[in-house]
């Protein structure tokens, strides 16, 4: 191997190391390989390593996106939870109204079972019944 060939090999090595430094940063040292072929193979294997690491990280990111999709939009996900919470609030309000209505009905039933006053009041209001020697006045509101 002549001197001109050695200079060419050295210039090729410098070109590849500068490309390597530009691509992957200057922090990597490749001085532990003795020959030009060793240095070139180090660059090649390092680029393969970086490719597979990027591929692996891309796969991890895809799995993360898939899990996030299931969390937000999947069955029993976040939006289902929000919708179910709203439905529960609506049902609780309905239950409160029905419970109040049931309490009023229960009070009326108790009055009807225990007292004559409730029966008399109901007869006066609903059926316009009056006692003997009593005058009934019915006041009607005027509709405007």
N, CA, C and O atoms as a GROMACS GRO file, in nm:
protein
  576
    1UNK      N    1   0.086  -0.115   0.000
    1UNK     CA    2   0.000   0.000   0.000
    1UNK      C    3   0.091   0.123   0.000
    1UNK      O    4   0.182   0.137   0.082
    2UNK      N    5   0.064   0.208  -0.095
    2UNK     CA    6   0.148   0.328  -0.109
    2UNK      C    7   0.102   0.440  -0.018
    2UNK      O    8  -0.001   0.430   0.050
    3UNK      N    9   0.180   0.546  -0.018
    3UNK     CA   10   0.150   0.660   0.067
    3UNK      C   11   0.023   0.731   0.022
    3UNK      O   12  -0.055   0.778   0.104
    4UNK      N   13   0.004   0.737  -0.109
    4UNK     CA   14  -0.116   0.806  -0.159
    4UNK      C   15  -0.242   0.729  -0.118
    4UNK      O   16  -0.344   0.789  -0.086
    5UNK      N   17  -0.234   0.596  -0.119
    5UNK     CA   18  -0.348   0.515  -0.076
    5UNK      C   19  -0.375   0.534   0.073
    5UNK      O   20  -0.491   0.540   0.113
    6UNK      N   21  -0.273   0.543   0.154
    6UNK     CA   22  -0.289   0.565   0.297
    6UNK      C   23  -0.353   0.702   0.323
    6UNK      O   24  -0.437   0.716   0.412
    7UNK      N   25  -0.312   0.802   0.245
    7UNK     CA   26  -0.372   0.936   0.262
    7UNK      C   27  -0.519   0.933   0.223
    7UNK      O   28  -0.602   0.994   0.290
    8UNK      N   29  -0.551   0.862   0.113
    8UNK     CA   30  -0.692   0.849   0.071
    8UNK      C   31  -0.775   0.781   0.179
    8UNK      O   32  -0.886   0.824   0.211
    9UNK      N   33  -0.720   0.673   0.235
    9UNK     CA   34  -0.792   0.602   0.342
    9UNK      C   35  -0.811   0.691   0.465
    9UNK      O   36  -0.916   0.689   0.530
   10UNK      N   37  -0.707   0.771   0.494
   10UNK     CA   38  -0.719   0.860   0.609
   10UNK      C   39  -0.825   0.967   0.584
   10UNK      O   40  -0.901   1.002   0.674
   11UNK      N   41  -0.830   1.020   0.460
   11UNK     CA   42  -0.931   1.121   0.427
   11UNK      C   43  -1.072   1.061   0.431
   11UNK      O   44  -1.166   1.127   0.475
   12UNK      N   45  -1.086   0.937   0.387
   12UNK     CA   46  -1.216   0.868   0.395
   12UNK      C   47  -1.257   0.852   0.540
   12UNK      O   48  -1.373   0.874   0.576
   13UNK      N   49  -1.161   0.813   0.623
   13UNK     CA   50  -1.188   0.799   0.765
   13UNK      C   51  -1.233   0.932   0.827
   13UNK      O   52  -1.328   0.935   0.905
   14UNK      N   53  -1.166   1.039   0.793
   14UNK     CA   54  -1.204   1.170   0.845
   14UNK      C   55  -1.345   1.210   0.799
   14UNK      O   56  -1.423   1.265   0.876
   15UNK      N   57  -1.376   1.180   0.672
   15UNK     CA   58  -1.508   1.213   0.620
   15UNK      C   59  -1.616   1.136   0.695
   15UNK      O   60  -1.717   1.192   0.736
   16UNK      N   61  -1.592   1.004   0.714
   16UNK     CA   62  -1.693   0.924   0.784
   16UNK      C   63  -1.705   0.963   0.931
   16UNK      O   64  -1.816   0.962   0.986
   17UNK      N   65  -1.595   0.997   0.995
   17UNK     CA   66  -1.607   1.038   1.135
   17UNK      C   67  -1.677   1.172   1.147
   17UNK      O   68  -1.751   1.193   1.243
   18UNK      N   69  -1.656   1.262   1.054
   18UNK     CA   70  -1.727   1.391   1.061
   18UNK      C   71  -1.877   1.371   1.032
   18UNK      O   72  -1.962   1.435   1.094
   19UNK      N   73  -1.907   1.283   0.938
   19UNK     CA   74  -2.049   1.251   0.912
   19UNK      C   75  -2.110   1.187   1.036
   19UNK      O   76  -2.222   1.219   1.076
   20UNK      N   77  -2.034   1.095   1.096
   20UNK     CA   78  -2.082   1.029   1.218
   20UNK      C   79  -2.108   1.131   1.328
   20UNK      O   80  -2.210   1.124   1.396
   21UNK      N   81  -2.016   1.225   1.346
   21UNK     CA   82  -2.032   1.325   1.451
   21UNK      C   83  -2.152   1.415   1.422
   21UNK      O   84  -2.224   1.454   1.514
   22UNK      N   85  -2.175   1.448   1.295
   22UNK     CA   86  -2.290   1.531   1.261
   22UNK      C   87  -2.421   1.457   1.285
   22UNK      O   88  -2.518   1.516   1.334
   23UNK      N   89  -2.424   1.330   1.250
   23UNK     CA   90  -2.547   1.253   1.263
   23UNK      C   91  -2.578   1.218   1.408
   23UNK      O   92  -2.692   1.233   1.453
   24UNK      N   93  -2.480   1.172   1.480
   24UNK     CA   94  -2.507   1.114   1.611
   24UNK      C   95  -2.446   1.192   1.726
   24UNK      O   96  -2.456   1.148   1.841
   25UNK      N   97  -2.385   1.302   1.700
   25UNK     CA   98  -2.326   1.381   1.807
   25UNK      C   99  -2.179   1.347   1.827
   25UNK      O  100  -2.133   1.238   1.793
   26UNK      N  101  -2.108   1.441   1.882
   26UNK     CA  102  -1.964   1.424   1.897
   26UNK      C  103  -1.926   1.344   2.020
   26UNK      O  104  -1.808   1.318   2.042
   27UNK      N  105  -2.022   1.304   2.101
   27UNK     CA  106  -1.993   1.235   2.226
   27UNK      C  107  -1.945   1.092   2.208
   27UNK      O  108  -1.886   1.037   2.300
   28UNK      N  109  -1.969   1.032   2.094
   28UNK     CA  110  -1.928   0.894   2.072
   28UNK      C  111  -1.781   0.887   2.033
   28UNK      O  112  -1.736   0.963   1.948
   29UNK      N  113  -1.708   0.799   2.096
   29UNK     CA  114  -1.567   0.780   2.062
   29UNK      C  115  -1.551   0.648   1.989
   29UNK      O  116  -1.604   0.546   2.032
   30UNK      N  117  -1.477   0.651   1.879
   30UNK     CA  118  -1.456   0.527   1.804
   30UNK      C  119  -1.307   0.496   1.795
   30UNK      O  120  -1.263   0.426   1.705
   31UNK      N  121  -1.231   0.548   1.888
   31UNK     CA  122  -1.086   0.532   1.879
   31UNK      C  123  -1.039   0.393   1.920
   31UNK      O  124  -0.923   0.359   1.899
   32UNK      N  125  -1.127   0.313   1.980
   32UNK     CA  126  -1.082   0.182   2.024
   32UNK      C  127  -1.073   0.082   1.908
   32UNK      O  128  -1.023  -0.028   1.927
   33UNK      N  129  -1.120   0.119   1.791
   33UNK     CA  130  -1.102   0.033   1.674
   33UNK      C  131  -0.973   0.075   1.604
   33UNK      O  132  -0.952   0.194   1.581
   34UNK      N  133  -0.889  -0.019   1.571
   34UNK     CA  134  -0.757   0.013   1.519
   34UNK      C  135  -0.753   0.041   1.371
   34UNK      O  136  -0.674   0.125   1.327
   35UNK      N  137  -0.833  -0.026   1.293
   35UNK     CA  138  -0.822  -0.011   1.148
   35UNK      C  139  -0.936   0.073   1.095
   35UNK      O  140  -1.033   0.101   1.165
   36UNK      N  141  -0.923   0.112   0.970
   36UNK     CA  142  -1.028   0.190   0.904
   36UNK      C  143  -1.154   0.104   0.892
   36UNK      O  144  -1.265   0.152   0.913
   37UNK      N  145  -1.136  -0.023   0.858
   37UNK     CA  146  -1.251  -0.113   0.846
   37UNK      C  147  -1.321  -0.126   0.982
   37UNK      O  148  -1.444  -0.130   0.988
   38UNK      N  149  -1.243  -0.132   1.088
   38UNK     CA  150  -1.303  -0.140   1.221
   38UNK      C  151  -1.382  -0.015   1.255
   38UNK      O  152  -1.489  -0.022   1.314
   39UNK      N  153  -1.328   0.100   1.215
   39UNK     CA  154  -1.398   0.224   1.242
   39UNK      C  155  -1.526   0.234   1.158
   39UNK      O  156  -1.629   0.279   1.207
   40UNK      N  157  -1.518   0.192   1.035
   40UNK     CA  158  -1.637   0.193   0.949
   40UNK      C  159  -1.742   0.094   1.000
   40UNK      O  160  -1.861   0.124   0.999
   41UNK      N  161  -1.698  -0.023   1.044
   41UNK     CA  162  -1.794  -0.120   1.097
   41UNK      C  163  -1.855  -0.069   1.227
   41UNK      O  164  -1.971  -0.098   1.256
   42UNK      N  165  -1.779   0.007   1.306
   42UNK     CA  166  -1.835   0.064   1.428
   42UNK      C  167  -1.945   0.164   1.394
   42UNK      O  168  -2.050   0.168   1.460
   43UNK      N  169  -1.920   0.244   1.291
   43UNK     CA  170  -2.022   0.339   1.247
   43UNK      C  171  -2.145   0.265   1.198
   43UNK      O  172  -2.258   0.302   1.230
   44UNK      N  173  -2.123   0.160   1.120
   44UNK     CA  174  -2.234   0.081   1.065
   44UNK      C  175  -2.316   0.016   1.176
   44UNK      O  176  -2.439   0.026   1.176
   45UNK      N  177  -2.249  -0.049   1.272
   45UNK     CA  178  -2.323  -0.116   1.380
   45UNK      C  179  -2.390  -0.017   1.473
   45UNK      O  180  -2.498  -0.043   1.526
   46UNK      N  181  -2.326   0.097   1.491
   46UNK     CA  182  -2.390   0.200   1.574
   46UNK      C  183  -2.516   0.253   1.506
   46UNK      O  184  -2.616   0.278   1.573
   47UNK      N  185  -2.512   0.270   1.375
   47UNK     CA  186  -2.630   0.318   1.305
   47UNK      C  187  -2.742   0.212   1.308
   47UNK      O  188  -2.859   0.246   1.317
   48UNK      N  189  -2.704   0.085   1.299
   48UNK     CA  190  -2.804  -0.022   1.310
   48UNK      C  191  -2.865  -0.022   1.450
   48UNK      O  192  -2.986  -0.037   1.466
   49UNK      N  193  -2.779  -0.006   1.551
   49UNK     CA  194  -2.827   0.000   1.690
   49UNK      C  195  -2.925   0.116   1.707
   49UNK      O  196  -3.031   0.099   1.767
   50UNK      N  197  -2.892   0.233   1.655
   50UNK     CA  198  -2.980   0.349   1.665
   50UNK      C  199  -3.112   0.324   1.591
   50UNK      O  200  -3.218   0.365   1.638
   51UNK      N  201  -3.105   0.259   1.475
   51UNK     CA  202  -3.227   0.229   1.401
   51UNK      C  203  -3.321   0.141   1.483
   51UNK      O  204  -3.440   0.168   1.493
   52UNK      N  205  -3.265   0.035   1.542
   52UNK     CA  206  -3.351  -0.056   1.619
   52UNK      C  207  -3.400   0.011   1.748
   52UNK      O  208  -3.511  -0.018   1.794
   53UNK      N  209  -3.321   0.098   1.807
   53UNK     CA  210  -3.369   0.170   1.925
   53UNK      C  211  -3.483   0.264   1.888
   53UNK      O  212  -3.580   0.276   1.962
   54UNK      N  213  -3.470   0.332   1.773
   54UNK     CA  214  -3.579   0.419   1.728
   54UNK      C  215  -3.704   0.336   1.697
   54UNK      O  216  -3.816   0.378   1.727
   55UNK      N  217  -3.684   0.220   1.637
   55UNK     CA  218  -3.797   0.132   1.608
   55UNK      C  219  -3.863   0.086   1.738
   55UNK      O  220  -3.986   0.086   1.748
   56UNK      N  221  -3.783   0.048   1.834
   56UNK     CA  222  -3.835   0.003   1.963
   56UNK      C  223  -3.911   0.116   2.034
   56UNK      O  224  -4.020   0.094   2.087
   57UNK      N  225  -3.854   0.235   2.034
   57UNK     CA  226  -3.922   0.348   2.096
   57UNK      C  227  -4.051   0.384   2.022
   57UNK      O  228  -4.149   0.423   2.084
   58UNK      N  229  -4.050   0.370   1.891
   58UNK     CA  230  -4.172   0.394   1.814
   58UNK      C  231  -4.280   0.294   1.850
   58UNK      O  232  -4.397   0.329   1.863
   59UNK      N  233  -4.240   0.168   1.867
   59UNK     CA  234  -4.338   0.067   1.908
   59UNK      C  235  -4.392   0.095   2.047
   59UNK      O  236  -4.512   0.081   2.071
   60UNK      N  237  -4.306   0.135   2.139
   60UNK     CA  238  -4.352   0.171   2.273
   60UNK      C  239  -4.449   0.289   2.268
   60UNK      O  240  -4.549   0.291   2.339
   61UNK      N  241  -4.418   0.386   2.185
   61UNK     CA  242  -4.507   0.501   2.170
   61UNK      C  243  -4.642   0.459   2.112
   61UNK      O  244  -4.746   0.508   2.154
   62UNK      N  245  -4.640   0.368   2.015
   62UNK     CA  246  -4.766   0.319   1.955
   62UNK      C  247  -4.850   0.246   2.060
   62UNK      O  248  -4.972   0.261   2.062
   63UNK      N  249  -4.786   0.167   2.145
   63UNK     CA  250  -4.859   0.097   2.252
   63UNK      C  251  -4.918   0.198   2.349
   63UNK      O  252  -5.031   0.183   2.395
   64UNK      N  253  -4.842   0.301   2.382
   64UNK     CA  254  -4.891   0.407   2.470
   64UNK      C  255  -5.013   0.476   2.409
   64UNK      O  256  -5.112   0.500   2.478
   65UNK      N  257  -5.006   0.507   2.282
   65UNK     CA  258  -5.120   0.570   2.214
   65UNK      C  259  -5.241   0.477   2.215
   65UNK      O  260  -5.353   0.523   2.235
   66UNK      N  261  -5.219   0.349   2.194
   66UNK     CA  262  -5.329   0.252   2.196
   66UNK      C  263  -5.394   0.249   2.334
   66UNK      O  264  -5.517   0.250   2.345
   67UNK      N  265  -5.314   0.245   2.439
   67UNK     CA  266  -5.370   0.245   2.574
   67UNK      C  267  -5.444   0.375   2.604
   67UNK      O  268  -5.549   0.374   2.668
   68UNK      N  269  -5.390   0.485   2.558
   68UNK     CA  270  -5.458   0.613   2.578
   68UNK      C  271  -5.591   0.616   2.504
   68UNK      O  272  -5.689   0.670   2.555
   69UNK      N  273  -5.595   0.560   2.385
   69UNK     CA  274  -5.720   0.555   2.310
   69UNK      C  275  -5.824   0.474   2.389
   69UNK      O  276  -5.939   0.515   2.402
   70UNK      N  277  -5.782   0.359   2.441
   70UNK     CA  278  -5.875   0.279   2.521
   70UNK      C  279  -5.919   0.354   2.646
   70UNK      O  280  -6.035   0.346   2.686
   71UNK      N  281  -5.828   0.428   2.706
   71UNK     CA  282  -5.862   0.502   2.828
   71UNK      C  283  -5.967   0.610   2.799
   71UNK      O  284  -6.061   0.627   2.877
   72UNK      N  285  -5.951   0.682   2.690
   72UNK     CA  286  -6.042   0.793   2.662
   72UNK      C  287  -6.169   0.749   2.592
   72UNK      O  288  -6.278   0.794   2.628
   73UNK      N  289  -6.157   0.662   2.492
   73UNK     CA  290  -6.271   0.633   2.405
   73UNK      C  291  -6.321   0.490   2.413
   73UNK      O  292  -6.427   0.461   2.357
   74UNK      N  293  -6.252   0.401   2.478
   74UNK     CA  294  -6.290   0.260   2.481
   74UNK      C  295  -6.407   0.234   2.574
   74UNK      O  296  -6.459   0.325   2.639
   75UNK      N  297  -6.446   0.106   2.579
   75UNK     CA  298  -6.554   0.066   2.668
   75UNK      C  299  -6.509   0.089   2.813
   75UNK      O  300  -6.397   0.054   2.850
   76UNK      N  301  -6.597   0.148   2.893
   76UNK     CA  302  -6.566   0.186   3.031
   76UNK      C  303  -6.452   0.286   3.038
   76UNK      O  304  -6.379   0.290   3.138
   77UNK      N  305  -6.436   0.366   2.935
   77UNK     CA  306  -6.332   0.467   2.933
   77UNK      C  307  -6.379   0.594   3.002
   77UNK      O  308  -6.482   0.597   3.070
   78UNK      N  309  -6.301   0.698   2.984
   78UNK     CA  310  -6.326   0.825   3.052
   78UNK      C  311  -6.460   0.885   3.009
   78UNK      O  312  -6.536   0.932   3.094
   79UNK      N  313  -6.492   0.883   2.879
   79UNK     CA  314  -6.617   0.944   2.832
   79UNK      C  315  -6.737   0.864   2.879
   79UNK      O  316  -6.841   0.922   2.911
   80UNK      N  317  -6.726   0.732   2.884
   80UNK     CA  318  -6.835   0.651   2.940
   80UNK      C  319  -6.855   0.684   3.087
   80UNK      O  320  -6.969   0.692   3.134
   81UNK      N  321  -6.746   0.704   3.159
   81UNK     CA  322  -6.754   0.740   3.300
   81UNK      C  323  -6.827   0.873   3.317
   81UNK      O  324  -6.913   0.887   3.403
   82UNK      N  325  -6.792   0.972   3.234
   82UNK     CA  326  -6.856   1.103   3.243
   82UNK      C  327  -7.006   1.092   3.212
   82UNK      O  328  -7.088   1.149   3.284
   83UNK      N  329  -7.042   1.019   3.105
   83UNK     CA  330  -7.183   1.003   3.070
   83UNK      C  331  -7.259   0.931   3.180
   83UNK      O  332  -7.372   0.970   3.213
   84UNK      N  333  -7.200   0.828   3.238
   84UNK     CA  334  -7.266   0.754   3.345
   84UNK      C  335  -7.283   0.842   3.468
   84UNK      O  336  -7.386   0.833   3.536
   85UNK      N  337  -7.186   0.926   3.499
   85UNK     CA  338  -7.197   1.017   3.612
   85UNK      C  339  -7.312   1.115   3.592
   85UNK      O  340  -7.386   1.143   3.686
   86UNK      N  341  -7.326   1.166   3.470
   86UNK     CA  342  -7.439   1.257   3.442
   86UNK      C  343  -7.572   1.185   3.456
   86UNK      O  344  -7.666   1.239   3.514
   87UNK      N  345  -7.580   1.063   3.404
   87UNK     CA  346  -7.704   0.986   3.416
   87UNK      C  347  -7.738   0.959   3.563
   87UNK      O  348  -7.855   0.966   3.602
   88UNK      N  349  -7.638   0.928   3.643
   88UNK     CA  350  -7.662   0.903   3.785
   88UNK      C  351  -7.717   1.029   3.852
   88UNK      O  352  -7.809   1.020   3.934
   89UNK      N  353  -7.661   1.146   3.819
   89UNK     CA  354  -7.710   1.271   3.878
   89UNK      C  355  -7.855   1.296   3.840
   89UNK      O  356  -7.935   1.339   3.923
   90UNK      N  357  -7.891   1.270   3.714
   90UNK     CA  358  -8.030   1.288   3.669
   90UNK      C  359  -8.122   1.192   3.743
   90UNK      O  360  -8.229   1.232   3.788
   91UNK      N  361  -8.082   1.068   3.756
   91UNK     CA  362  -8.164   0.969   3.825
   91UNK      C  363  -8.179   1.003   3.974
   91UNK      O  364  -8.285   0.980   4.032
   92UNK      N  365  -8.076   1.057   4.035
   92UNK     CA  366  -8.086   1.097   4.175
   92UNK      C  367  -8.186   1.211   4.193
   92UNK      O  368  -8.261   1.212   4.290
   93UNK      N  369  -8.186   1.306   4.100
   93UNK     CA  370  -8.284   1.414   4.107
   93UNK      C  371  -8.426   1.361   4.092
   93UNK      O  372  -8.516   1.402   4.165
   94UNK      N  373  -8.445   1.271   3.996
   94UNK     CA  374  -8.577   1.209   3.978
   94UNK      C  375  -8.619   1.134   4.103
   94UNK      O  376  -8.735   1.141   4.145
   95UNK      N  377  -8.526   1.062   4.163
   95UNK     CA  378  -8.557   0.987   4.286
   95UNK      C  379  -8.596   1.080   4.400
   95UNK      O  380  -8.686   1.048   4.478
   96UNK      N  381  -8.530   1.196   4.410
   96UNK     CA  382  -8.567   1.292   4.514
   96UNK      C  383  -8.710   1.343   4.494
   96UNK      O  384  -8.787   1.350   4.590
   97UNK      N  385  -8.745   1.378   4.370
   97UNK     CA  386  -8.881   1.425   4.341
   97UNK      C  387  -8.983   1.316   4.374
   97UNK      O  388  -9.086   1.344   4.436
   98UNK      N  389  -8.954   1.193   4.332
   98UNK     CA  390  -9.047   1.083   4.359
   98UNK      C  391  -9.057   1.054   4.509
   98UNK      O  392  -9.164   1.019   4.558
   99UNK      N  393  -8.947   1.068   4.579
   99UNK     CA  394  -8.949   1.045   4.724
   99UNK      C  395  -9.035   1.151   4.793
   99UNK      O  396  -9.112   1.118   4.884
  100UNK      N  397  -9.022   1.276   4.752
  100UNK     CA  398  -9.106   1.382   4.810
  100UNK      C  399  -9.254   1.357   4.780
  100UNK      O  400  -9.340   1.373   4.867
  101UNK      N  401  -9.283   1.316   4.656
  101UNK     CA  402  -9.421   1.285   4.621
  101UNK      C  403  -9.475   1.169   4.704
  101UNK      O  404  -9.590   1.171   4.748
  102UNK      N  405  -9.392   1.068   4.725
  102UNK     CA  406  -9.433   0.954   4.807
  102UNK      C  407  -9.459   0.995   4.952
  102UNK      O  408  -9.551   0.944   5.015
  103UNK      N  409  -9.379   1.087   5.004
  103UNK     CA  410  -9.401   1.135   5.140
  103UNK      C  411  -9.534   1.209   5.152
  103UNK      O  412  -9.605   1.195   5.251
  104UNK      N  413  -9.567   1.289   5.051
  104UNK     CA  414  -9.695   1.361   5.053
  104UNK      C  415  -9.811   1.263   5.048
  104UNK      O  416  -9.908   1.277   5.122
  105UNK      N  417  -9.800   1.164   4.960
  105UNK     CA  418  -9.907   1.062   4.948
  105UNK      C  419  -9.919   0.983   5.078
  105UNK      O  420 -10.030   0.954   5.122
  106UNK      N  421  -9.807   0.949   5.139
  106UNK     CA  422  -9.810   0.875   5.265
  106UNK      C  423  -9.878   0.958   5.374
  106UNK      O  424  -9.952   0.903   5.455
  107UNK      N  425  -9.853   1.088   5.378
  107UNK     CA  426  -9.917   1.175   5.476
  107UNK      C  427 -10.068   1.182   5.453
  107UNK      O  428 -10.146   1.180   5.548
  108UNK      N  429 -10.110   1.188   5.326
  108UNK     CA  430 -10.253   1.190   5.295
  108UNK      C  431 -10.320   1.059   5.337
  108UNK      O  432 -10.430   1.059   5.392
  109UNK      N  433 -10.253   0.948   5.311
  109UNK     CA  434 -10.308   0.817   5.349
  109UNK      C  435 -10.323   0.809   5.500
  109UNK      O  436 -10.423   0.760   5.551
  110UNK      N  437 -10.222   0.858   5.571
  110UNK     CA  438 -10.228   0.857   5.718
  110UNK      C  439 -10.345   0.942   5.768
  110UNK      O  440 -10.418   0.901   5.858
  111UNK      N  441 -10.362   1.060   5.709
  111UNK     CA  442 -10.473   1.147   5.748
  111UNK      C  443 -10.607   1.080   5.720
  111UNK      O  444 -10.699   1.087   5.801
  112UNK      N  445 -10.619   1.017   5.604
  112UNK     CA  446 -10.746   0.952   5.569
  112UNK      C  447 -10.776   0.835   5.661
  112UNK      O  448 -10.893   0.808   5.691
  113UNK      N  449 -10.674   0.765   5.705
  113UNK     CA  450 -10.696   0.650   5.792
  113UNK      C  451 -10.729   0.694   5.934
  113UNK      O  452 -10.812   0.632   6.001
  114UNK      N  453 -10.665   0.800   5.980
  114UNK     CA  454 -10.677   0.835   6.122
  114UNK      C  455 -10.781   0.944   6.150
  114UNK      O  456 -10.845   0.940   6.256
  115UNK      N  457 -10.800   1.038   6.062
  115UNK     CA  458 -10.886   1.149   6.099
  115UNK      C  459 -11.004   1.171   6.006
  115UNK      O  460 -10.998   1.141   5.887
  116UNK      N  461 -11.110   1.224   6.064
  116UNK     CA  462 -11.229   1.257   5.988
  116UNK      C  463 -11.212   1.393   5.924
  116UNK      O  464 -11.275   1.423   5.823
  117UNK      N  465 -11.126   1.477   5.982
  117UNK     CA  466 -11.105   1.611   5.929
  117UNK      C  467 -11.053   1.607   5.786
  117UNK      O  468 -11.093   1.689   5.703
  118UNK      N  469 -10.966   1.514   5.756
  118UNK     CA  470 -10.910   1.503   5.621
  118UNK      C  471 -11.018   1.464   5.522
  118UNK      O  472 -11.022   1.515   5.410
  119UNK      N  473 -11.106   1.373   5.561
  119UNK     CA  474 -11.216   1.330   5.472
  119UNK      C  475 -11.308   1.448   5.447
  119UNK      O  476 -11.350   1.472   5.333
  120UNK      N  477 -11.341   1.523   5.553
  120UNK     CA  478 -11.430   1.638   5.539
  120UNK      C  479 -11.367   1.744   5.449
  120UNK      O  480 -11.435   1.801   5.364
  121UNK      N  481 -11.237   1.771   5.466
  121UNK     CA  482 -11.167   1.870   5.384
  121UNK      C  483 -11.166   1.828   5.237
  121UNK      O  484 -11.187   1.910   5.148
  122UNK      N  485 -11.142   1.702   5.214
  122UNK     CA  486 -11.138   1.650   5.077
  122UNK      C  487 -11.276   1.662   5.012
  122UNK      O  488 -11.287   1.699   4.895
  123UNK      N  489 -11.381   1.630   5.087
  123UNK     CA  490 -11.517   1.640   5.034
  123UNK      C  491 -11.552   1.785   5.002
  123UNK      O  492 -11.616   1.812   4.900
  124UNK      N  493 -11.511   1.879   5.086
  124UNK     CA  494 -11.540   2.019   5.062
  124UNK      C  495 -11.468   2.071   4.938
  124UNK      O  496 -11.527   2.141   4.856
  125UNK      N  497 -11.338   2.036   4.925
  125UNK     CA  498 -11.259   2.091   4.814
  125UNK      C  499 -11.289   2.024   4.681
  125UNK      O  500 -11.303   2.094   4.580
  126UNK      N  501 -11.299   1.895   4.677
  126UNK     CA  502 -11.313   1.825   4.551
  126UNK      C  503 -11.458   1.812   4.506
  126UNK      O  504 -11.488   1.818   4.387
  127UNK      N  505 -11.549   1.795   4.600
  127UNK     CA  506 -11.688   1.768   4.562
  127UNK      C  507 -11.784   1.882   4.600
  127UNK      O  508 -11.905   1.871   4.581
  128UNK      N  509 -11.728   1.990   4.651
  128UNK     CA  510 -11.804   2.109   4.689
  128UNK      C  511 -11.922   2.077   4.781
  128UNK      O  512 -12.032   2.130   4.765
  129UNK      N  513 -11.898   1.991   4.875
  129UNK     CA  514 -12.002   1.955   4.972
  129UNK      C  515 -12.004   2.056   5.086
  129UNK      O  516 -11.900   2.112   5.122
  130UNK      N  517 -12.120   2.079   5.141
  130UNK     CA  518 -12.136   2.173   5.251
  130UNK      C  519 -12.218   2.108   5.362
  130UNK      O  520 -12.291   2.012   5.339
  131UNK      N  521 -12.203   2.161   5.483
  131UNK     CA  522 -12.282   2.112   5.596
  131UNK      C  523 -12.420   2.180   5.592
  131UNK      O  524 -12.440   2.279   5.522
  132UNK      N  525 -12.511   2.125   5.666
  132UNK     CA  526 -12.642   2.191   5.672
  132UNK      C  527 -12.628   2.332   5.733
  132UNK      O  528 -12.542   2.353   5.820
  133UNK      N  529 -12.707   2.426   5.690
  133UNK     CA  530 -12.707   2.565   5.734
  133UNK      C  531 -12.574   2.634   5.703
  133UNK      O  532 -12.532   2.724   5.777
  134UNK      N  533 -12.507   2.595   5.597
  134UNK     CA  534 -12.380   2.654   5.559
  134UNK      C  535 -12.394   2.710   5.418
  134UNK      O  536 -12.465   2.653   5.335
  135UNK      N  537 -12.326   2.821   5.390
  135UNK     CA  538 -12.329   2.880   5.256
  135UNK      C  539 -12.191   2.860   5.194
  135UNK      O  540 -12.088   2.882   5.257
  136UNK      N  541 -12.193   2.818   5.070
  136UNK     CA  542 -12.067   2.790   4.999
  136UNK      C  543 -12.042   2.900   4.898
  136UNK      O  544 -12.127   2.928   4.813
  137UNK      N  545 -11.926   2.960   4.906
  137UNK     CA  546 -11.886   3.063   4.810
  137UNK      C  547 -11.766   3.008   4.731
  137UNK      O  548 -11.665   2.968   4.789
  138UNK      N  549 -11.780   3.008   4.602
  138UNK     CA  550 -11.672   2.960   4.515
  138UNK      C  551 -11.616   3.081   4.442
  138UNK      O  552 -11.686   3.144   4.363
  139UNK      N  553 -11.490   3.115   4.467
  139UNK     CA  554 -11.427   3.233   4.406
  139UNK      C  555 -11.342   3.184   4.288
  139UNK      O  556 -11.252   3.102   4.304
  140UNK      N  557 -11.373   3.237   4.174
  140UNK     CA  558 -11.302   3.198   4.051
  140UNK      C  559 -11.211   3.312   4.011
  140UNK      O  560 -11.252   3.428   4.008
  141UNK      N  561 -11.086   3.279   3.981
  141UNK     CA  562 -10.991   3.381   3.937
  141UNK      C  563 -11.020   3.417   3.791
  141UNK      O  564 -11.053   3.331   3.709
  142UNK      N  565 -11.006   3.544   3.763
  142UNK     CA  566 -11.032   3.591   3.627
  142UNK      C  567 -10.906   3.571   3.544
  142UNK      O  568 -10.798   3.613   3.584
  143UNK      N  569 -10.919   3.509   3.428
  143UNK     CA  570 -10.806   3.486   3.339
  143UNK      C  571 -10.788   3.606   3.249
  143UNK      O  572 -10.885   3.652   3.188
  144UNK      N  573 -10.667   3.657   3.239
  144UNK     CA  574 -10.641   3.774   3.155
  144UNK      C  575 -10.574   3.734   3.028
  144UNK      O  576 -10.544   3.819   2.944
   0.00000   0.00000   0.00000
